[in-house]
């Protein structure tokens, strides 16, 4: 593996680590989860993360959620995509760990 390619993989891994830590903070800290409810776009999620000290850009976030959503069945993806972004649960449907926080029927 070339040094440049290796360097890019390390950077991507570090960005995913920051995203993973942010996701975990939302799972384990009620006040952070409450703040997430106000997010209606992926950019707002990125901005919210930054306000908490978790810095990654929109492209990193979109790549992360794209990979996460690609693991869903078509039926599960339809459910996720059917939620209006202004509904409080929209942001929680973006990644698996947050979807697991939702009660049935939410």
Secondary structure, 3 states (H helix, E strand, C coil): CCHHHHHHHHHHHHHHHHHHHHHHHHHHCHHHHHHHCCCCCHHHHHHHHHHCCCCCCHHHHHHHHHHHHCCCCHHHHHHHHHCCCCCCCCHHHCCHHHHCCCCCCC
